[in-house]
Amino acid sequence: MSETDIPASGSRRRKPRELTPVQRALALLVRREHSRKELARKLAERGVEQEAAAAAVEKLTGDGWQSDARFAEMLVRTRVAHGQGPLRIRAELGTHGLDSSTIDAAMGAFDGDWRQAAHDLARRRFGLDLARADGALRRKAADFLYRRGFDGDTVRAALRGDRED
């Protein structure tokens, strides 16, 4: 045996240890909140069998690591911060496999004023007092707010500068 056949000390490589489905799911959850549906889908994408993924999600939910309610509240906060309205947020929550009571609770936990949020968003975007703007600019602002997920009453009130009581 020659010197080239002997590995230098410390150069031996360990075979990477395979993570269990629970460990993989937990690694995803420490980065950010996930819904049950999203977590199961991501585990499946990483090669975890469907039954093992479901069991891992169930265990982490039971242990308090995963919570659809916590996920929904986090999503509402981040989407509001990014200028999205309640219709769009509610629709997105539905795509994550959340039930209507969880969605209602998360939307109810938002303690802001949707009209004020819409008004502030339109003012930031268009930079004017929209109550005094011409019709074309008001239509453009209204279309923008509709696309962001605000309803008609909220858009009209925001463009007039009304506050919710």
C-alpha positions in Angstrom: 0.0 0.0 0.0 1.5 3.3 -1.0 1.1 6.7 0.6 -1.4 7.8 -2.1 -3.8 5.0 -1.1 -4.0 6.1 2.6 -6.4 9.0 3.1 -5.0 12.0 5.0 -6.3 12.4 8.5 -9.6 14.1 8.7 -10.3 13.7 5.0 -12.7 10.8 5.3 -16.1 11.8 4.3 -19.2 10.6 6.1 -22.1 9.5 4.2 -24.9 12.1 4.6 -27.5 10.9 7.1 -31.0 10.6 5.6 -33.5 12.8 7.3 -36.8 11.4 8.5 -40.1 12.9 7.2 -40.6 14.6 10.5 -37.1 16.1 10.4 -37.7 17.3 6.8 -41.0 18.9 7.8 -39.5 20.5 10.8 -36.7 21.9 8.7 -39.3 23.6 6.5 -41.3 24.9 9.5 -38.3 26.6 11.2 -37.9 28.8 8.1 -41.5 30.0 8.0 -45.1 28.9 8.8 -46.7 26.4 6.3 -50.3 25.2 6.0 -50.9 21.4 6.4 -51.6 21.1 2.7 -48.5 23.1 1.7 -46.2 21.1 4.0 -47.5 17.8 2.7 -47.0 18.9 -0.8 -43.4 20.1 -0.2 -42.6 16.8 1.5 -44.0 14.9 -1.5 -41.8 17.0 -3.8 -38.8 16.0 -1.8 -39.6 12.3 -2.3 -41.4 11.5 0.9 -44.2 8.9 0.5 -47.7 10.4 0.9 -48.6 8.3 4.0 -45.3 9.2 5.7 -45.8 12.9 4.8 -49.3 12.9 6.2 -48.1 11.2 9.4 -45.3 13.7 9.8 -47.6 16.6 9.3 -50.1 15.1 11.8 -47.4 14.6 14.4 -46.0 18.1 14.1 -49.6 19.6 14.2 -50.3 17.6 17.4 -47.0 18.8 18.9 -47.8 22.4 18.1 -45.1 22.9 15.5 -47.6 23.4 12.7 -50.8 25.4 13.0 -53.1 26.4 10.2 -54.5 29.2 12.3 -51.0 30.6 12.9 -50.2 30.3 9.2 -53.4 32.1 8.2 -52.7 35.0 10.6 -49.1 35.3 9.3 -50.3 35.3 5.7 -52.9 38.0 6.4 -50.4 40.2 8.1 -47.8 39.9 5.3 -50.3 40.3 2.5 -51.8 43.5 4.1 -48.3 44.8 4.5 -47.8 44.3 0.7 -51.0 46.2 -0.1 -53.4 43.4 -0.8 -57.1 43.6 0.0 -59.4 41.3 1.8 -60.9 39.6 -1.3 -57.5 38.6 -2.7 -56.2 37.5 0.7 -59.3 35.4 1.4 -58.9 33.7 -2.0 -55.3 32.9 -1.4 -56.0 31.5 2.0 -58.5 29.1 0.3 -55.8 27.9 -2.0 -53.8 26.7 1.0 -56.5 24.2 2.0 -57.7 26.1 5.0 -61.3 25.7 6.1 -63.7 28.6 6.2 -63.7 29.0 10.0 -59.9 29.3 10.0 -60.0 31.9 7.2 -62.8 33.9 9.0 -60.8 33.9 12.2 -57.6 35.0 10.5 -59.4 37.8 8.6 -61.2 38.8 11.8 -57.8 39.0 13.6 -56.8 41.9 11.3 -57.4 45.0 13.4 -56.8 47.6 10.7 -59.1 49.6 8.6 -59.5 48.3 5.0 -60.7 51.7 3.7 -57.7 53.4 5.2 -55.4 50.8 3.8 -56.9 51.2 0.4 -56.8 55.0 0.6 -53.1 55.0 1.7 -52.2 52.5 -1.0 -53.8 54.6 -3.7 -52.2 57.8 -2.4 -48.8 56.1 -2.4 -49.3 54.7 -5.9 -50.7 57.8 -7.5 -49.4 60.5 -5.2 -52.4 62.8 -5.2 -55.5 63.6 -3.3 -57.7 61.3 -5.3 -60.9 62.9 -4.1 -60.0 66.0 -6.2 -58.4 64.1 -9.1 -59.9 63.9 -12.6 -62.1 61.0 -13.7 -59.5 59.2 -15.7 -57.1 59.1 -12.8 -59.8 58.0 -10.3 -60.8 55.2 -12.7 -57.2 54.1 -12.9 -56.8 54.2 -9.1 -60.1 52.2 -8.7 -59.0 49.6 -11.2 -55.7 49.3 -9.3 -57.5 48.8 -6.0 -59.9 46.2 -7.5 -57.0 44.2 -8.8 -55.4 44.3 -5.4 -58.5 42.7 -3.9 -60.6 45.5 -2.4 -64.4 45.5 -2.8 -66.5 48.2 -4.4 -67.6 49.9 -1.3 -64.1 50.1 0.1 -62.7 51.4 -3.2 -65.4 54.1 -3.5 -64.8 55.2 0.2 -61.1 55.2 -0.3 -61.2 57.4 -3.3 -63.5 59.8 -1.5 -61.2 59.8 1.5 -63.9 58.3 3.9 -62.9 56.6 7.1 -64.6 53.5 8.5 -66.4 54.2 11.8 
